[in-house]
Amino acid sequence: MSDIVLDLDVGNSYTKWRADKQRGRVVTGELPKLEQSVVRVRVSAVAHSEHQLSRQIQATYSVQPEFAKTSQVLSGVRNGYEDITQLGVDRWLALVAAWQRVKNDLILFDLGTAMTADYVRADGNHLGGYIVPGLNAMKNELGQRTRDVQVRESDSSFLRSETPATSTVDAVNFGLERVQLGWLKSCIDVGTQNFGNTPTLILTGGDLAVNELCQLFHFQYCPDLVLEGLVIALP
């Protein structure tokens, strides 16, 4: 077997990985088990100790990892943050990769532990974005702060019904999904106003309702944008 390059998108909850034609996801804190030897490891990591992660990668693959960093300019995209260090490297890599795909006015939505929206003009200027808690984060917070509210997964989806919920479980799930819908619609309205036209809408992340959301909003779904951005940042 030939040697491979391993790309890691280390998120708050899960680590997505890609190596040659293999790909997968492990709980953050773990690393994928590979049969081939690894000659290079490229990493996007948020909210994790780079030193500790570097030691773990070296111990597992005997390779010194390369960590991507947020920069002022990358591959035609200009960072819109006043302090570029405040923009997470995962958001930066994803929005650069998204712009490379379409080179059009775009809004990139990432639905994960946090929900983020980023706006990039066709000329590559990043305008900034928004961050709010993801569905699971909101659900967990509600469960911790309320005694009688039942917070668990529902077997149904409000997207297939316009009737109000008739159980506490559905009320929580349907309600939070409507919060997400309202936020998405509001962010799209902001983009339309700023761009003066209808931007390309791109979705990434691990939200469970991806297919339904794509149908509602005509998103282009690109699940591996951070990994694509790693290749651009660390060719």
C-alpha positions as a Markdown table, in Angstrom:
| # | Residue | x | y | z |
|---|---|---|---|---|
| 1 | Met | 0.0 | 0.0 | 0.0 |
| 2 | Ser | 1.2 | 3.5 | -0.8 |
| 3 | Asp | 1.8 | 6.2 | 1.8 |
| 4 | Ile | -1.0 | 8.7 | 2.3 |
| 5 | Val | -1.7 | 12.3 | 3.4 |
| 6 | Leu | -4.2 | 12.6 | 6.2 |
| 7 | Asp | -6.4 | 15.7 | 6.6 |
| 8 | Leu | -8.1 | 16.4 | 9.9 |
| 9 | Asp | -10.9 | 18.8 | 10.7 |
| 10 | Val | -10.9 | 18.8 | 14.5 |
| 11 | Gly | -14.2 | 20.3 | 15.6 |
| 12 | Asn | -15.7 | 20.8 | 19.1 |
| 13 | Ser | -17.6 | 17.5 | 19.0 |
| 14 | Tyr | -16.3 | 15.5 | 16.1 |
| 15 | Thr | -13.2 | 15.2 | 14.0 |
| 16 | Lys | -13.8 | 14.7 | 10.3 |
| 17 | Trp | -10.9 | 13.1 | 8.4 |
| 18 | Arg | -9.9 | 12.2 | 4.8 |
| 19 | Ala | -7.0 | 10.1 | 3.6 |
| 20 | Asp | -6.8 | 9.3 | -0.1 |
| 21 | Lys | -10.2 | 7.8 | -1.0 |
| 22 | Gln | -11.0 | 7.0 | 2.6 |
| 23 | Arg | -13.0 | 9.4 | 4.9 |
| 24 | Gly | -14.9 | 9.3 | 8.1 |
| 25 | Arg | -15.6 | 10.9 | 11.5 |
| 26 | Val | -14.5 | 10.1 | 15.0 |
| 27 | Val | -15.2 | 11.7 | 18.4 |
| 28 | Thr | -12.9 | 14.6 | 19.0 |
| 29 | Gly | -10.0 | 13.4 | 21.1 |
| 30 | Glu | -9.7 | 10.2 | 19.0 |
| 31 | Leu | -7.7 | 9.8 | 15.7 |
| 32 | Pro | -8.6 | 7.5 | 12.8 |
| 33 | Lys | -7.0 | 4.1 | 12.6 |
| 34 | Leu | -5.3 | 3.6 | 9.2 |
| 35 | Glu | -3.6 | 0.6 | 7.6 |
| 36 | Gln | -1.4 | 2.7 | 5.4 |
| 37 | Ser | 1.6 | 4.7 | 6.7 |
| 38 | Val | 1.0 | 8.4 | 6.8 |
| 39 | Val | 3.6 | 10.7 | 5.4 |
| 40 | Arg | 1.9 | 14.0 | 6.0 |
| 41 | Val | -0.9 | 15.3 | 8.4 |
| 42 | Arg | -2.7 | 18.6 | 7.7 |
| 43 | Val | -4.8 | 19.9 | 10.5 |
| 44 | Ser | -7.6 | 22.4 | 11.1 |
| 45 | Ala | -8.2 | 22.6 | 14.9 |
| 46 | Val | -10.5 | 24.9 | 16.9 |
| 47 | Ala | -10.7 | 25.2 | 20.6 |
| 48 | His | -8.0 | 22.5 | 21.2 |
| 49 | Ser | -4.5 | 22.6 | 22.5 |
| 50 | Glu | -2.2 | 22.5 | 19.4 |
| 51 | His | 0.7 | 21.2 | 21.5 |
| 52 | Gln | -1.3 | 18.3 | 22.9 |
| 53 | Leu | -2.9 | 17.5 | 19.6 |
| 54 | Ser | 0.6 | 17.6 | 17.9 |
| 55 | Arg | 2.0 | 15.1 | 20.5 |
| 56 | Gln | -1.0 | 12.8 | 19.9 |
| 57 | Ile | -0.6 | 12.9 | 16.1 |
| 58 | Gln | 3.2 | 12.3 | 16.3 |
| 59 | Ala | 2.7 | 9.4 | 18.7 |
| 60 | Thr | 0.0 | 7.8 | 16.4 |
| 61 | Tyr | 1.5 | 8.4 | 13.0 |
| 62 | Ser | 5.2 | 9.3 | 13.6 |
| 63 | Val | 4.7 | 12.5 | 11.6 |
| 64 | Gln | 5.0 | 16.2 | 12.6 |
| 65 | Pro | 1.6 | 17.7 | 11.8 |
| 66 | Glu | 1.1 | 20.9 | 9.9 |
| 67 | Phe | -1.6 | 23.3 | 11.3 |
| 68 | Ala | -3.5 | 25.7 | 9.1 |
| 69 | Lys | -3.8 | 29.3 | 10.4 |
| 70 | Thr | -6.3 | 32.1 | 9.7 |
| 71 | Ser | -4.7 | 34.6 | 7.4 |
| 72 | Gln | -5.4 | 38.0 | 5.9 |
| 73 | Val | -5.6 | 36.7 | 2.3 |
| 74 | Leu | -5.8 | 33.2 | 0.9 |
| 75 | Ser | -6.3 | 32.1 | -2.7 |
| 76 | Gly | -8.2 | 35.3 | -3.7 |
| 77 | Val | -10.2 | 35.7 | -0.5 |
| 78 | Arg | -9.6 | 38.7 | 1.8 |
| 79 | Asn | -10.5 | 38.3 | 5.5 |
| 80 | Gly | -13.2 | 40.7 | 6.6 |
| 81 | Tyr | -12.4 | 40.6 | 10.4 |
| 82 | Glu | -10.8 | 43.6 | 12.0 |
| 83 | Asp | -8.7 | 41.1 | 14.1 |
| 84 | Ile | -8.2 | 38.1 | 11.9 |
| 85 | Thr | -7.2 | 35.9 | 14.8 |
| 86 | Gln | -10.8 | 36.1 | 16.0 |
| 87 | Leu | -12.0 | 34.2 | 13.0 |
| 88 | Gly | -11.8 | 30.5 | 13.6 |
| 89 | Val | -9.6 | 28.6 | 11.2 |
| 90 | Asp | -12.4 | 26.2 | 10.3 |
| 91 | Arg | -14.6 | 29.1 | 9.2 |
| 92 | Trp | -11.8 | 30.6 | 7.3 |
| 93 | Leu | -10.9 | 27.5 | 5.4 |
| 94 | Ala | -14.5 | 26.7 | 4.6 |
| 95 | Leu | -15.4 | 30.1 | 3.3 |
| 96 | Val | -12.2 | 30.1 | 1.1 |
| 97 | Ala | -13.1 | 26.7 | -0.3 |
| 98 | Ala | -16.7 | 27.8 | -0.9 |
| 99 | Trp | -15.6 | 30.9 | -2.8 |
| 100 | Gln | -13.2 | 28.8 | -4.9 |
| 101 | Arg | -16.1 | 26.6 | -5.9 |
| 102 | Val | -18.5 | 29.3 | -7.2 |
| 103 | Lys | -16.6 | 32.7 | -7.3 |
| 104 | Asn | -19.9 | 34.4 | -6.9 |
| 105 | Asp | -21.6 | 36.4 | -4.1 |
| 106 | Leu | -22.3 | 33.7 | -1.5 |
| 107 | Ile | -23.5 | 32.9 | 2.0 |
| 108 | Leu | -21.9 | 29.9 | 3.6 |
| 109 | Phe | -23.9 | 28.3 | 6.5 |
| 110 | Asp | -22.2 | 25.8 | 8.8 |
| 111 | Leu | -24.6 | 23.9 | 11.0 |
| 112 | Gly | -22.7 | 22.1 | 13.7 |
| 113 | Thr | -22.1 | 22.6 | 17.5 |
| 114 | Ala | -22.5 | 26.3 | 16.5 |
| 115 | Met | -24.4 | 27.6 | 13.5 |
| 116 | Thr | -22.4 | 30.2 | 11.5 |
| 117 | Ala | -23.1 | 32.3 | 8.5 |
| 118 | Asp | -20.3 | 34.0 | 6.4 |
| 119 | Tyr | -20.7 | 36.4 | 3.5 |
| 120 | Val | -18.2 | 36.6 | 0.7 |
| 121 | Arg | -18.5 | 38.8 | -2.4 |
| 122 | Ala | -17.8 | 37.6 | -5.9 |
| 123 | Asp | -14.5 | 39.6 | -5.8 |
| 124 | Gly | -13.3 | 37.6 | -2.8 |
| 125 | Asn | -14.0 | 40.1 | -0.1 |
| 126 | His | -15.3 | 38.5 | 3.1 |
| 127 | Leu | -17.9 | 40.8 | 4.7 |
| 128 | Gly | -18.1 | 39.0 | 8.1 |
| 129 | Gly | -20.8 | 36.8 | 9.5 |
| 130 | Tyr | -22.8 | 35.5 | 12.5 |
| 131 | Ile | -22.5 | 32.8 | 15.1 |
| 132 | Val | -25.3 | 31.3 | 17.2 |
| 133 | Pro | -25.6 | 28.1 | 19.2 |
| 134 | Gly | -26.4 | 25.0 | 17.2 |
| 135 | Leu | -29.6 | 23.0 | 17.7 |
| 136 | Asn | -28.0 | 20.4 | 20.1 |
| 137 | Ala | -26.3 | 23.2 | 22.1 |
| 138 | Met | -29.6 | 25.0 | 22.5 |
| 139 | Lys | -31.4 | 21.7 | 23.4 |
| 140 | Asn | -28.7 | 20.8 | 26.0 |
| 141 | Glu | -28.9 | 24.3 | 27.6 |
| 142 | Leu | -32.7 | 24.1 | 27.8 |
| 143 | Gly | -32.5 | 20.7 | 29.4 |
| 144 | Gln | -30.0 | 21.8 | 32.0 |
| 145 | Arg | -31.9 | 24.9 | 32.9 |
| 146 | Thr | -35.5 | 23.6 | 33.1 |
| 147 | Arg | -36.8 | 21.0 | 35.4 |
| 148 | Asp | -40.0 | 19.8 | 33.7 |
| 149 | Val | -39.2 | 20.2 | 30.0 |
| 150 | Gln | -38.4 | 16.9 | 28.3 |
| 151 | Val | -35.5 | 17.3 | 26.0 |
| 152 | Arg | -34.8 | 14.3 | 23.8 |
| 153 | Glu | -35.0 | 13.4 | 20.1 |
| 154 | Ser | -38.3 | 13.4 | 18.3 |
| 155 | Asp | -39.5 | 10.8 | 15.8 |
| 156 | Ser | -41.1 | 13.4 | 13.6 |
| 157 | Ser | -40.2 | 16.7 | 11.9 |
| 158 | Phe | -42.0 | 20.0 | 11.8 |
| 159 | Leu | -40.9 | 20.4 | 8.2 |
| 160 | Arg | -43.5 | 17.8 | 7.3 |
| 161 | Ser | -46.2 | 19.4 | 9.4 |
| 162 | Glu | -47.6 | 22.9 | 10.0 |
| 163 | Thr | -49.6 | 22.0 | 13.1 |
| 164 | Pro | -48.4 | 23.0 | 16.6 |
| 165 | Ala | -46.8 | 20.3 | 18.7 |
| 166 | Thr | -49.0 | 18.3 | 21.1 |
| 167 | Ser | -46.2 | 16.9 | 23.4 |
| 168 | Thr | -43.4 | 18.6 | 25.2 |
| 169 | Val | -40.7 | 16.6 | 23.3 |
| 170 | Asp | -42.1 | 17.7 | 20.0 |
| 171 | Ala | -42.6 | 21.3 | 21.3 |
| 172 | Val | -38.9 | 21.5 | 22.1 |
| 173 | Asn | -37.7 | 20.0 | 18.9 |
| 174 | Phe | -40.1 | 21.7 | 16.6 |
| 175 | Gly | -39.6 | 25.0 | 18.4 |
| 176 | Leu | -35.8 | 24.9 | 18.1 |
| 177 | Glu | -36.0 | 23.9 | 14.4 |
| 178 | Arg | -38.2 | 26.9 | 13.8 |
| 179 | Val | -35.6 | 29.0 | 15.6 |
| 180 | Gln | -33.1 | 27.6 | 13.1 |
| 181 | Leu | -35.4 | 28.3 | 10.1 |
| 182 | Gly | -36.0 | 31.8 | 11.2 |
| 183 | Trp | -32.3 | 32.5 | 11.6 |
| 184 | Leu | -31.5 | 31.0 | 8.2 |
| 185 | Lys | -34.2 | 33.2 | 6.6 |
| 186 | Ser | -32.9 | 36.3 | 8.4 |
| 187 | Cys | -29.3 | 35.7 | 7.4 |
| 188 | Ile | -30.4 | 35.2 | 3.7 |
| 189 | Asp | -32.3 | 38.5 | 3.9 |
| 190 | Val | -29.2 | 40.3 | 5.2 |
| 191 | Gly | -27.2 | 38.8 | 2.3 |
| 192 | Thr | -29.7 | 39.9 | -0.3 |
| 193 | Gln | -29.7 | 43.4 | 1.0 |
| 194 | Asn | -25.8 | 43.6 | 1.1 |
| 195 | Phe | -25.2 | 42.0 | -2.2 |
| 196 | Gly | -28.1 | 43.6 | -4.0 |
| 197 | Asn | -29.0 | 40.3 | -5.6 |
| 198 | Thr | -29.7 | 36.7 | -4.7 |
| 199 | Pro | -26.4 | 35.1 | -3.5 |
| 200 | Thr | -25.4 | 31.5 | -3.9 |
| 201 | Leu | -26.3 | 29.6 | -0.7 |
| 202 | Ile | -23.9 | 26.9 | 0.4 |
| 203 | Leu | -24.4 | 24.6 | 3.4 |
| 204 | Thr | -21.8 | 22.6 | 5.2 |
| 205 | Gly | -21.8 | 20.8 | 8.6 |
| 206 | Gly | -23.5 | 17.8 | 10.1 |
| 207 | Asp | -27.1 | 18.9 | 10.8 |
| 208 | Leu | -29.5 | 16.0 | 10.6 |
| 209 | Ala | -32.0 | 17.8 | 8.5 |
| 210 | Val | -29.6 | 18.6 | 5.6 |
| 211 | Asn | -31.8 | 17.1 | 2.9 |
| 212 | Glu | -34.9 | 18.9 | 4.0 |
| 213 | Leu | -33.1 | 22.2 | 4.4 |
| 214 | Cys | -31.6 | 22.0 | 1.0 |
| 215 | Gln | -35.0 | 21.5 | -0.5 |
| 216 | Leu | -36.4 | 24.5 | 1.4 |
| 217 | Phe | -33.6 | 27.0 | 0.7 |
| 218 | His | -32.0 | 25.5 | -2.5 |
| 219 | Phe | -28.6 | 25.2 | -0.7 |
| 220 | Gln | -25.6 | 23.6 | -2.4 |
| 221 | Tyr | -24.5 | 21.0 | 0.1 |
| 222 | Cys | -20.7 | 20.7 | 0.4 |
| 223 | Pro | -19.9 | 18.6 | 3.5 |
| 224 | Asp | -16.1 | 18.7 | 3.3 |
| 225 | Leu | -15.3 | 22.4 | 2.8 |
| 226 | Val | -12.8 | 22.6 | 5.7 |
| 227 | Leu | -10.9 | 19.6 | 4.4 |
| 228 | Glu | -11.0 | 21.3 | 0.9 |
| 229 | Gly | -9.7 | 24.5 | 2.5 |
| 230 | Leu | -6.8 | 22.6 | 4.1 |
| 231 | Val | -5.5 | 21.6 | 0.7 |
| 232 | Ile | -5.7 | 25.2 | -0.4 |
| 233 | Ala | -3.9 | 26.6 | 2.7 |
| 234 | Leu | -1.3 | 23.8 | 2.9 |
| 235 | Pro | -0.8 | 22.6 | -0.7 |
